[in-house]
Amino acid sequence: MVSQDPSSPETPSVPPETPAPAGGIGMAEPIYQAPVEQPDTIVVPPPDAAGTAQANPSTSFQNPFIPNVQVPTADGTSPEDSSRKPFVKIFLLLFGLLLVGLLGWFIWGRVSGGGTTSTKEVTLNYWSLWENDEVTRQFIAEYEATHPGVKIQYTQQSPKQYRERLQSAINRGEGPDIFRFHNTWIPMLRSQLALVPPTVMTPAEFTTAFFPVASNDLVAGTSIFGLPLMMDGLGLYINDALFATAGVSEPSTWTDVINLIPKLTVKNGTAIVTSTIALGTTNNVEHFSDILALMFLQNGASIANPVGKEAEGTLIFYRKFSDTSDPLYTWSDGMDNSISAFANGRVAMILAPSWRAHEIAQLNPQLRFHIVPAPQLQGNAVAWASYWVEGVSSRSPNQEAAWEFVKYMTSAEGATKLYTEASKSRLFGEPYARVELANSIAEDPYLGAFVKQAVYARSFPMASRTYDNGLNDKLIQYATDAVNGMVTGGSPTQVLTTMAAGFRQVLSSYGLTSEPEISPAP
């Protein structure tokens, strides 16, 4: 997944976002509740004593195609036969004319392509973000060849202001039929998302096909909000040369990371020449909000209400790596951006999503690196999930055809084809979202970590690089202020109390939680 950032067109005004109903955030239950649709009411007359609907005597009638029984005359004819013959002839004449008309209409429909026997061509507009036309062209051509009435018009969008453009276009009735959205966007896109029909996939089928975090994020009761094509999160990038020079092994726990700091960190006086790991700051640690959220989850902190000893311990631990007075000091806010620093061999480890590998390989094609699962606390496996989903517009007039395309695209066959096409022009395609495909990339040096972690991954709206200007970005700003508040001398209790209050306000505005009492540790 390679991020593109061309200039975005002017964004039209966006109607207020529709918040989701209140609900908890976490693994125990879905954070989104499905809308309840009331069925149309059909009024049926009450049955009579015999159990049949009562007829109005003033409007009762006899079926004209069932004549009254008559006693035949001596010559074998009914007394009314002679009077009925002209009407029979007229009826037969009209019936014959009707048949001729229907036959002519049928023939004309076959010749002209009109009528009910013709195949109506459907054009599906598909907005996506990361795959260019080179990757999707062959896949779409093959789908169109096997679905002669369907055309797919693919558009790669810029991620900047994408969410606002998408919602504005859908609300104007000009939006795409199919679009990509982030797994945390459901509260913002609720009124624009069509639910997955049970003929495409049921919740039980979804749970079997995809990783547990996807079920938690995208399924609420009998409602499914979209189908994931990929799964991503945070992996630990390892610089092979720096590890080999130091003669150390890749870490699997945070204790291992701590033990590596004196072996991998190189200083010139107090200046850091080579860092062990990029942590502790907000301005130059890419995906710091994802990392901090993962640490909260691993340490058992309430991420929706980050106060108390678990939350404070997490924030203190994160800051240690860039605190000049701490033995774990190995990173500073004066260093390059963590992605550039890793590509240039200035830091031995970073935490980042899979798609950053493409960027790193472009920055330094000679760099040898691989990716392993994120470090864990002893006995508590929690990974991070941040991924994109394929959805269908609730305003699309072609929802049935759109869901059929999404169903195929996210199937094992479709996902494999897209992965293969993407791999022709870069290191790899997007990590598979389907459980059945995980083994095929489990040993891949870049992607294996992500599918291995996916079975115990969790998510929360602190995902970086979604450019949503909404739920994620608002929460990330409060997290930024908390970390920076520690730098300027604020206590963990103070900065987290402010962060929790901000989280409560933002989450409540999207209907994601009631406003809990904040009880900071004494």
RODO-2510 file (C-alpha; in nm, 4 decimals, decimal comma):
residues 522
     n   res          X          Y          Z
     1     m     0,0000     0,0000     0,0000
     2     v     0,1826     0,3127    -0,1182
     3     s     0,0495     0,6446     0,0064
     4     q    -0,0232     0,9002    -0,2628
     5     d    -0,0677     1,2677    -0,1786
     6     p    -0,1563     1,4765    -0,4847
     7     s    -0,3312     1,8063    -0,4261
     8     s    -0,6946     1,7580    -0,3376
     9     p    -0,9841     1,9357    -0,5126
    10     e    -1,1748     2,1941    -0,3177
    11     t    -1,3937     2,0246    -0,0616
    12     p    -1,7640     2,1137    -0,0682
    13     s    -1,9428     2,1834     0,2538
    14     v    -2,0122     1,8693     0,4544
    15     p    -2,3381     1,8135     0,6391
    16     p    -2,3090     1,7348     1,0093
    17     e    -2,1902     1,3808     1,0738
    18     t    -2,4495     1,1393     1,2023
    19     p    -2,3277     0,9928     1,5318
    20     a    -2,3766     0,6292     1,6117
    21     p    -2,5929     0,5330     1,9075
    22     a    -2,4229     0,5073     2,2410
    23     g    -2,2230     0,1941     2,3140
    24     g    -1,9089     0,0756     2,4812
    25     i    -1,5690     0,0522     2,3203
    26     g    -1,3729    -0,2683     2,3451
    27     m    -1,3489    -0,6289     2,2463
    28     a    -1,6391    -0,7504     2,4573
    29     e    -1,9111    -0,6007     2,2408
    30     p    -1,9380    -0,4113     1,9096
    31     i    -1,8972    -0,0353     1,9332
    32     y    -2,1555     0,0217     1,6636
    33     q    -2,5166    -0,0684     1,6934
    34     a    -2,7079    -0,1449     1,3774
    35     p    -2,9987     0,0837     1,2816
    36     v    -3,3383    -0,0735     1,3444
    37     e    -3,5540    -0,0643     1,0354
    38     q    -3,9308    -0,0833     1,0880
    39     p    -4,1072    -0,3067     0,8338
    40     d    -4,3929    -0,1723     0,6283
    41     t    -4,7288    -0,2329     0,7995
    42     i    -4,9949    -0,4242     0,6072
    43     v    -5,3466    -0,3966     0,7451
    44     v    -5,5385    -0,7238     0,7079
    45     p    -5,9188    -0,7389     0,7654
    46     p    -6,0074    -0,9380     1,0780
    47     p    -6,1152    -1,2971     1,0131
    48     d    -6,4745    -1,3998     1,0547
    49     a    -6,5941    -1,6990     1,2537
    50     a    -6,4968    -1,9303     0,9707
    51     g    -6,1420    -1,7929     0,9696
    52     t    -6,1674    -1,6034     0,6408
    53     a    -6,1552    -1,2329     0,5821
    54     q    -6,4973    -1,0734     0,5941
    55     a    -6,6172    -0,9331     0,2643
    56     n    -6,8187    -0,6170     0,2302
    57     p    -7,1633    -0,7356     0,1080
    58     s    -7,2099    -0,4247    -0,1026
    59     t    -6,8964    -0,4991    -0,3039
    60     s    -6,9096    -0,8785    -0,3225
    61     f    -6,8981    -1,0251    -0,6710
    62     q    -6,8850    -1,3519    -0,8601
    63     n    -6,5762    -1,4445    -1,0575
    64     p    -6,6832    -1,3827    -1,4210
    65     f    -6,4785    -1,6822    -1,5419
    66     i    -6,6865    -1,9257    -1,3348
    67     p    -7,0438    -1,9303    -1,4780
    68     n    -7,3459    -2,0234    -1,2719
    69     v    -7,4515    -2,3869    -1,3066
    70     q    -7,7535    -2,4244    -1,5381
    71     v    -7,9852    -2,7244    -1,6001
    72     p    -7,9479    -2,8271    -1,9682
    73     t    -8,2514    -2,8332    -2,1994
    74     a    -8,3689    -3,1253    -2,4013
    75     d    -8,1327    -3,0476    -2,6868
    76     g    -7,8360    -3,0449    -2,4488
    77     t    -7,7835    -2,6725    -2,4453
    78     s    -7,8071    -2,4304    -2,1605
    79     p    -8,0885    -2,1788    -2,1696
    80     e    -7,8301    -1,8956    -2,1735
    81     d    -7,6042    -2,0484    -2,4436
    82     s    -7,7657    -1,8628    -2,7279
    83     s    -7,7472    -1,5273    -2,5537
    84     r    -7,3819    -1,5836    -2,4519
    85     k    -7,2442    -1,6729    -2,8004
    86     p    -7,1851    -1,3100    -2,9202
    87     f    -6,9951    -1,2296    -2,6015
    88     v    -6,7826    -1,5418    -2,6396
    89     k    -6,6908    -1,4422    -2,9942
    90     i    -6,5954    -1,0932    -2,8824
    91     f    -6,3868    -1,2333    -2,5972
    92     l    -6,2014    -1,4728    -2,8289
    93     l    -6,1339    -1,1902    -3,0752
    94     l    -5,9917    -0,9641    -2,8063
    95     f    -5,7835    -1,2461    -2,6639
    96     g    -5,6364    -1,3177    -3,0085
    97     l    -5,5475    -0,9531    -3,0616
    98     l    -5,3761    -0,9480    -2,7223
    99     l    -5,1642    -1,2504    -2,8136
   100     v    -5,0607    -1,0914    -3,1440
   101     g    -4,9633    -0,7702    -2,9610
   102     l    -4,7562    -0,9543    -2,7034
   103     l    -4,5785    -1,1548    -2,9735
   104     g    -4,4941    -0,8385    -3,1649
   105     w    -4,3641    -0,6650    -2,8510
   106     f    -4,1455    -0,9679    -2,7716
   107     i    -3,9957    -0,9740    -3,1233
   108     w    -3,9330    -0,5990    -3,1202
   109     g    -3,7598    -0,6257    -2,7807
   110     r    -3,5270    -0,8972    -2,9128
   111     v    -3,4394    -0,6966    -3,2233
   112     s    -3,4025    -0,3528    -3,0612
   113     g    -3,2416    -0,4643    -2,7362
   114     g    -3,5274    -0,3165    -2,5325
   115     g    -3,7966    -0,4826    -2,3243
   116     t    -3,7555    -0,7113    -2,0302
   117     t    -3,5390    -0,9589    -2,2203
   118     s    -3,2538    -0,7131    -2,2734
   119     t    -2,9532    -0,6960    -2,0383
   120     k    -2,9166    -0,3534    -1,8796
   121     e    -2,5546    -0,2415    -1,8525
   122     v    -2,4502    -0,1217    -1,5072
   123     t    -2,1541     0,1090    -1,4472
   124     l    -2,0134     0,0933    -1,0952
   125     n    -1,8022     0,3861    -0,9760
   126     y    -1,5331     0,2669    -0,7356
   127     w    -1,3264     0,5063    -0,5235
   128     s    -1,0133     0,3699    -0,3608
   129     l    -0,6895     0,5089    -0,2218
   130     w    -0,3742     0,3024    -0,2472
   131     e    -0,3859     0,0874    -0,5617
   132     n    -0,3078     0,2578    -0,8908
   133     d    -0,4607     0,1710    -1,2263
   134     e    -0,1690    -0,0548    -1,3113
   135     v    -0,2612    -0,2876    -1,0249
   136     t    -0,6373    -0,2895    -1,0763
   137     r    -0,6662    -0,2786    -1,4569
   138     q    -0,6226    -0,6508    -1,5269
   139     f    -0,8344    -0,7541    -1,2283
   140     i    -1,1239    -0,5320    -1,3356
   141     a    -1,0946    -0,6431    -1,7001
   142     e    -1,1243    -1,0083    -1,5981
   143     y    -1,4273    -0,9359    -1,3800
   144     e    -1,6004    -0,7437    -1,6594
   145     a    -1,5323    -1,0294    -1,9012
   146     t    -1,7206    -1,2723    -1,6764
   147     h    -1,9950    -1,0181    -1,5970
   148     p    -2,0868    -0,8762    -1,9392
   149     g    -2,3501    -0,6372    -1,8028
   150     v    -2,1140    -0,4694    -1,5529
   151     k    -1,8520    -0,1988    -1,6042
   152     i    -1,6206    -0,0822    -1,3248
   153     q    -1,4986     0,2775    -1,3306
   154     y    -1,2013     0,2888    -1,0915
   155     t    -1,0676     0,6143    -0,9445
   156     q    -0,7649     0,6413    -0,7168
   157     q    -0,8310     0,9219    -0,4698
   158     s    -0,5914     1,1349    -0,2677
   159     p    -0,6132     1,0508     0,1043
   160     k    -0,6153     1,4206     0,1988
   161     q    -0,9739     1,5305     0,2770
   162     y    -1,0951     1,2050     0,1242
   163     r    -1,3513     1,1399     0,3961
   164     e    -1,5113     1,4830     0,3525
   165     r    -1,5157     1,4568    -0,0279
   166     l    -1,6671     1,1111    -0,0068
   167     q    -1,9485     1,2113     0,2265
   168     s    -2,0248     1,5297     0,0348
   169     a    -2,0432     1,3439    -0,2959
   170     i    -2,2690     1,0720    -0,1543
   171     n    -2,4991     1,3273     0,0080
   172     r    -2,5298     1,5134    -0,3241
   173     g    -2,6222     1,1892    -0,4987
   174     e    -2,3005     1,2025    -0,7026
   175     g    -2,0818     0,9711    -0,4990
   176     p    -1,9321     0,6336    -0,5876
   177     d    -2,1186     0,3040    -0,5692
   178     i    -1,8212     0,1345    -0,4001
   179     f    -1,5619     0,3023    -0,1806
   180     r    -1,2818     0,2289     0,0606
   181     f    -1,3073     0,3470     0,4210
   182     h    -1,1086     0,3041     0,7407
   183     n    -1,2231     0,0527     0,9991
   184     t    -1,2709     0,3332     1,2554
   185     w    -1,4912     0,5508     1,0318
   186     i    -1,8268     0,3781     1,0801
   187     p    -1,9555     0,6360     1,3325
   188     m    -1,8862     0,9101     1,0761
   189     l    -2,0134     0,7264     0,7668
   190     r    -2,3114     0,5587     0,9274
   191     s    -2,5788     0,7132     0,7046
   192     q    -2,3700     0,6629     0,3883
   193     l    -2,3005     0,2903     0,4377
   194     a    -2,5269     0,0224     0,2923
   195     l    -2,5369    -0,2950     0,4992
   196     v    -2,3981    -0,6155     0,3516
   197     p    -2,6940    -0,8266     0,2303
   198     p    -2,7216    -1,1737     0,3862
   199     t    -2,7088    -1,3172     0,0332
   200     v    -2,3535    -1,1819     0,0103
   201     m    -2,2377    -1,2746     0,3607
   202     t    -2,3933    -1,3501     0,6975
   203     p    -2,2362    -1,2564     1,0324
   204     a    -2,1562    -1,6233     1,0947
   205     e    -1,9791    -1,6480     0,7583
   206     f    -1,7950    -1,3210     0,8263
   207     t    -1,6656    -1,4476     1,1612
   208     t    -1,5289    -1,7594     0,9934
   209     a    -1,3734    -1,5772     0,6980
   210     f    -1,1975    -1,2844     0,8686
   211     f    -0,9854    -1,2186     1,1775
   212     p    -1,1603    -1,1508     1,5105
   213     v    -1,0785    -0,7798     1,5135
   214     a    -1,2701    -0,7333     1,1874
   215     s    -1,5784    -0,8958     1,3389
   216     n    -1,5494    -0,6690     1,6409
   217     d    -1,5145    -0,3571     1,4244
   218     l    -1,7513    -0,4275     1,1358
   219     v    -2,0287    -0,6541     1,2672
   220     a    -2,3051    -0,5485     1,5056
   221     g    -2,5752    -0,8081     1,5659
   222     t    -2,7051    -0,9089     1,2247
   223     s    -2,5554    -0,6043     1,0506
   224     i    -2,2276    -0,5988     0,8571
   225     f    -2,0974    -0,2572     0,7493
   226     g    -1,8313    -0,3628     0,4983
   227     l    -1,5872    -0,6336     0,3878
   228     p    -1,2112    -0,5993     0,4473
   229     l    -0,9704    -0,6605     0,1634
   230     m    -0,6582    -0,6187     0,3787
   231     m    -0,5344    -0,6266     0,7385
   232     d    -0,2610    -0,4058     0,8805
   233     g    -0,1340    -0,2705     1,2113
   234     l     0,2093    -0,2257     1,3688
   235     g     0,5111    -0,4457     1,3080
   236     l     0,8623    -0,4119     1,4493
   237     y     1,1089    -0,3267     1,1701
   238     i     1,4567    -0,4727     1,2205
   239     n     1,7745    -0,3356     1,0581
   240     d     1,9599    -0,6570     0,9778
   241     a     2,3067    -0,4998     0,9515
   242     l     2,2892    -0,3150     1,2838
   243     f     2,1688    -0,6276     1,4635
   244     a     2,4399    -0,8388     1,3051
   245     t     2,7116    -0,5901     1,3974
   246     a     2,5950    -0,5820     1,7590
   247     g     2,5554    -0,9602     1,7647
   248     v     2,2046    -0,9463     1,9094
   249     s     1,8751    -1,1176     1,8353
   250     e     1,5417    -0,9583     1,7523
   251     p     1,3235    -0,8903     2,0579
   252     s     0,9842    -1,0427     2,1318
   253     t     0,9072    -0,8602     2,4606
   254     w     0,9481    -0,5068     2,5925
   255     t     1,2029    -0,6406     2,8382
   256     d     1,4066    -0,7615     2,5409
   257     v     1,3850    -0,4111     2,3883
   258     i     1,5108    -0,2540     2,7111
   259     n     1,8041    -0,4967     2,7239
   260     l     1,9045    -0,4033     2,3681
   261     i     1,9395    -0,0310     2,4355
   262     p     2,2993    -0,0367     2,5689
   263     k     2,4004    -0,2762     2,2898
   264     l     2,2543    -0,0892     1,9939
   265     t     2,2603     0,2766     2,0970
   266     v     2,5641     0,4722     1,9778
   267     k     2,6332     0,8176     2,1237
   268     n     2,8826     1,0939     2,0640
   269     g     2,8904     1,2513     2,4052
   270     t     2,5229     1,3212     2,4730
   271     a     2,4275     1,3266     2,1032
   272     i     2,2685     1,0122     1,9664
   273     v     2,4420     0,8808     1,6561
   274     t     2,2444     0,5547     1,6244
   275     s     1,9242     0,4918     1,8130
   276     t     1,7927     0,1573     1,9311
   277     i     1,4248     0,2362     1,8755
   278     a     1,2193     0,5426     1,7801
   279     l     0,9907     0,6125     2,0790
   280     g     0,9077     0,8890     2,3253
   281     t     0,8196     1,1895     2,1077
   282     t     0,5298     1,3001     1,8897
   283     n     0,6888     1,5206     1,6242
   284     n     0,9266     1,2709     1,4647
   285     v     0,7937     0,9265     1,5596
   286     e     0,5634     0,8277     1,2777
   287     h     0,2489     0,6472     1,4010
   288     f     0,3190     0,7490     1,7616
   289     s    -0,0573     0,7497     1,8359
   290     d    -0,0918     0,3883     1,7194
   291     i     0,2104     0,2923     1,9314
   292     l     0,0797     0,4699     2,2406
   293     a    -0,2662     0,3157     2,1957
   294     l    -0,1091    -0,0302     2,1632
   295     m     0,0888     0,0249     2,4831
   296     f    -0,2283     0,1324     2,6683
   297     l    -0,4053    -0,1842     2,5550
   298     q    -0,1113    -0,4081     2,6427
   299     n    -0,0836    -0,2574     2,9911
   300     g    -0,4535    -0,3015     3,0658
   301     a    -0,5359     0,0697     3,0695
   302     s    -0,8828     0,1905     2,9738
   303     i    -0,8051     0,3495     2,6420
   304     a    -1,1411     0,5289     2,6265
   305     n    -1,0836     0,6747     2,9747
   306     p    -0,7030     0,6760     3,0135
   307     v    -0,6590     0,7518     3,3833
   308     g    -0,5246     0,5464     3,6714
   309     k    -0,1989     0,3659     3,7402
   310     e    -0,2043     0,1552     3,4197
   311     a    -0,2471     0,4599     3,1974
   312     e     0,0114     0,6634     3,3904
   313     g     0,2623     0,3787     3,3817
   314     t     0,2153     0,3506     3,0050
   315     l     0,2747     0,7206     2,9408
   316     i     0,5808     0,7244     3,1666
   317     f     0,7248     0,4191     2,9862
   318     y     0,6706     0,5760     2,6427
   319     r     0,8476     0,8967     2,7491
   320     k     1,1522     0,7168     2,8956
   321     f     1,3015     0,6528     2,5507
   322     s     1,3444     1,0259     2,4824
   323     d     1,4129     1,1484     2,8362
   324     t     1,7779     1,2580     2,8493
   325     s     1,7947     1,1819     3,2211
   326     d     1,6641     0,8259     3,1880
   327     p     1,8865     0,5150     3,1344
   328     l     1,6560     0,4169     2,8434
   329     y     1,7313     0,7392     2,6546
   330     t     1,7886     0,6457     2,2909
   331     w     1,5796     0,8871     2,0817
   332     s     1,5461     1,2654     2,0650
   333     d     1,3126     1,5112     1,9019
   334     g     1,6103     1,6493     1,7086
   335     m     1,6518     1,3310     1,5051
   336     d     1,5127     1,2751     1,1566
   337     n     1,1635     1,1450     1,1015
   338     s     1,1625     0,7822     1,2196
   339     i     1,0957     0,6428     0,8700
   340     s     1,3856     0,8369     0,7178
   341     a     1,6078     0,7539     1,0133
   342     f     1,5426     0,3832     0,9686
   343     a     1,6003     0,3970     0,5933
   344     n     1,9317     0,5778     0,6536
   345     g     2,0513     0,3334     0,9210
   346     r     2,0209     0,5823     1,2095
   347     v     1,7812     0,3692     1,4148
   348     a     1,7824    -0,0073     1,4571
   349     m     1,4070    -0,0553     1,5151
   350     i     1,0802     0,1247     1,4436
   351     l     0,7149     0,0318     1,4849
   352     a     0,5178     0,0928     1,1668
   353     p     0,2488    -0,0562     0,9399
   354     s     0,3382    -0,2835     0,6491
   355     w     0,2993    -0,0217     0,3769
   356     r     0,5946     0,1761     0,5126
   357     a     0,8226    -0,0987     0,3808
   358     h     0,7588     0,0206     0,0246
   359     e     0,8660     0,3725     0,1180
   360     i     1,1756     0,2526     0,3029
   361     a     1,2791     0,0311     0,0102
   362     q     1,2467     0,3293    -0,2235
   363     l     1,4483     0,5558     0,0067
   364     n     1,7286     0,2995     0,0407
   365     p     1,7141     0,0018    -0,1977
   366     q     2,0322    -0,1443    -0,0414
   367     l     1,8926    -0,1598     0,3113
   368     r     1,8390    -0,5118     0,4443
   369     f     1,5540    -0,5338     0,6908
   370     h     1,2650    -0,7534     0,7952
   371     i     0,9568    -0,7164     1,0156
   372     v     0,8608    -0,9142     1,3271
   373     p     0,5575    -0,8938     1,5581
   374     a     0,5365    -0,5979     1,7955
   375     p     0,6973    -0,6473     2,1406
   376     q     0,4684    -0,7795     2,4127
   377     l     0,4421    -0,7667     2,7884
   378     q     0,4998    -1,1023     2,9523
   379     g     0,1898    -1,3209     2,9290
   380     n    -0,0308    -1,0612     2,7566
   381     a    -0,0470    -1,0762     2,3766
   382     v    -0,2120    -0,7686     2,2250
   383     a    -0,1400    -0,6357     1,8756
   384     w    -0,2650    -0,3291     1,6889
   385     a    -0,5038    -0,3240     1,3935
   386     s    -0,5529    -0,0364     1,1507
   387     y    -0,6925    -0,1330     0,8121
   388     w    -0,9212    -0,0327     0,5252
   389     v    -1,2550    -0,1779     0,4246
   390     e    -1,4640    -0,1952     0,1068
   391     g    -1,8150    -0,0543     0,1395
   392     v    -2,1178     0,0276    -0,0754
   393     s    -2,3012     0,3592    -0,0763
   394     s    -2,6503     0,3672     0,0725
   395     r    -2,7422     0,6044    -0,2137
   396     s    -2,6211     0,3730    -0,4900
   397     p    -2,8953     0,2607    -0,7321
   398     n    -2,6830    -0,0466    -0,8135
   399     q    -2,6246    -0,1957    -0,4691
   400     e    -2,6821    -0,5561    -0,5742
   401     a    -2,4195    -0,5396    -0,8510
   402     a    -2,1856    -0,3397    -0,6259
   403     w    -2,1960    -0,5963    -0,3460
   404     e    -2,1363    -0,8788    -0,5938
   405     f    -1,8157    -0,7054    -0,7051
   406     v    -1,7057    -0,6424    -0,3440
   407     k    -1,7860    -1,0025    -0,2567
   408     y    -1,5622    -1,1291    -0,5354
   409     m    -1,2868    -0,8752    -0,4688
   410     t    -1,2643    -0,9774    -0,1021
   411     s    -1,3003    -1,3500    -0,1709
   412     a    -0,9982    -1,5792    -0,1532
   413     e    -0,9758    -1,5861    -0,5326
   414     g    -1,0183    -1,2113    -0,5790
   415     a    -0,7822    -1,1116    -0,2972
   416     t    -0,5146    -1,3470    -0,4279
   417     k    -0,5383    -1,2011    -0,7773
   418     l    -0,5080    -0,8442    -0,6490
   419     y    -0,2144    -0,9402    -0,4274
   420     t    -0,0390    -1,1031    -0,7250
   421     e    -0,0924    -0,7975    -0,9462
   422     a     0,0385    -0,5610    -0,6779
   423     s     0,3447    -0,7794    -0,6165
   424     k     0,4530    -0,7358    -0,9783
   425     s     0,5393    -0,3691    -0,9199
   426     r     0,6440    -0,3567    -0,5519
   427     l     0,7664    -0,5695    -0,2611
   428     f     0,4257    -0,7229    -0,1869
   429     g     0,0519    -0,6728    -0,2065
   430     e    -0,1711    -0,5825     0,0848
   431     p    -0,1683    -0,8271     0,3792
   432     y    -0,4597    -1,0652     0,3515
   433     a    -0,7695    -1,0110     0,5644
   434     r    -0,8973    -1,3664     0,5128
   435     v    -0,7894    -1,6257     0,7667
   436     e    -0,7628    -1,8987     0,5036
   437     l    -0,4943    -1,7028     0,3157
   438     a    -0,2754    -1,6231     0,6160
   439     n    -0,0549    -1,9308     0,5842
   440     s     0,0432    -1,8348     0,2294
   441     i     0,2329    -1,5281     0,3587
   442     a     0,3053    -1,6362     0,7188
   443     e     0,6778    -1,6794     0,6447
   444     d     0,7110    -1,3665     0,4332
   445     p     0,9869    -1,1450     0,5851
   446     y     0,7653    -0,8375     0,5586
   447     l     0,4070    -0,9591     0,5926
   448     g     0,4307    -1,2688     0,8090
   449     a     0,4310    -1,0615     1,1290
   450     f     0,1024    -0,8931     1,0431
   451     v    -0,1015    -1,2064     0,9765
   452     k     0,0474    -1,3786     1,2808
   453     q    -0,0541    -1,0864     1,5025
   454     a    -0,3981    -1,0471     1,3479
   455     v    -0,5461    -1,3245     1,5633
   456     y    -0,4930    -1,1142     1,8785
   457     a    -0,5138    -0,7622     1,7325
   458     r    -0,7383    -0,4850     1,8608
   459     s    -0,8278    -0,1417     1,7303
   460     f    -0,9330     0,2014     1,8552
   461     p    -0,9837     0,5419     1,6879
   462     m    -0,6258     0,6586     1,7425
   463     a    -0,5138     0,5344     1,4018
   464     s    -0,2657     0,7638     1,2286
   465     r    -0,2603     0,8611     0,8634
   466     t    -0,6334     0,8253     0,8070
   467     y    -0,6577     1,1999     0,7343
   468     d    -1,0163     1,1896     0,8582
   469     n    -1,0231     1,5368     1,0183
   470     g    -1,2688     1,3759     1,2538
   471     l    -1,2761     1,1021     1,5143
   472     n    -0,9153     0,9780     1,4847
   473     d    -0,7473     1,3127     1,4343
   474     k    -0,9362     1,4722     1,7244
   475     l    -0,8351     1,1972     1,9661
   476     i    -0,4760     1,2017     1,8389
   477     q    -0,4522     1,5725     1,9165
   478     y    -0,5384     1,5087     2,2829
   479     a    -0,2800     1,2287     2,2938
   480     t    -0,0213     1,4633     2,1412
   481     d    -0,0940     1,7238     2,4047
   482     a    -0,0544     1,4633     2,6812
   483     v     0,2894     1,3468     2,5641
   484     n     0,4091     1,7021     2,5040
   485     g     0,2692     1,8053     2,8409
   486     m     0,5033     1,5550     3,0039
   487     v     0,7951     1,7121     2,8144
   488     t     0,7133     2,0561     2,9533
   489     g     0,6902     1,9339     3,3110
   490     g     0,3314     1,8244     3,3521
   491     s     0,2643     1,5268     3,5769
   492     p     0,1205     1,2050     3,4291
   493     t    -0,1937     1,2505     3,6386
   494     q    -0,2511     1,6050     3,5148
   495     v    -0,1947     1,5451     3,1451
   496     l    -0,3953     1,2211     3,1417
   497     t    -0,6876     1,3820     3,3247
   498     t    -0,7017     1,6443     3,0500
   499     m    -0,6605     1,3770     2,7822
   500     a    -0,9413     1,1664     2,9309
   501     a    -1,1747     1,4672     2,9439
   502     g    -1,1012     1,5397     2,5788
   503     f    -1,1558     1,1763     2,4833
   504     r    -1,4868     1,1752     2,6676
   505     q    -1,6052     1,4816     2,4776
   506     v    -1,4998     1,3512     2,1357
   507     l    -1,6325     0,9986     2,1843
   508     s    -1,9629     1,1278     2,3184
   509     s    -2,0029     1,3569     2,0159
   510     y    -1,9965     1,0469     1,7953
   511     g    -2,2237     0,8473     2,0245
   512     l    -1,9509     0,5970     2,1105
   513     t    -1,9731     0,6182     2,4874
   514     s    -2,1654     0,7761     2,7671
   515     e    -1,9674     1,0304     2,9650
   516     p    -1,7935     0,8315     3,2399
   517     e    -1,6659     0,9808     3,5587
   518     i    -1,2930     1,0448     3,5448
   519     s    -1,1257     0,9227     3,8623
   520     p    -0,7524     0,9953     3,8485
   521     a    -0,5229     0,8042     4,0786
   522     p    -0,4564     0,9786     4,4109
***
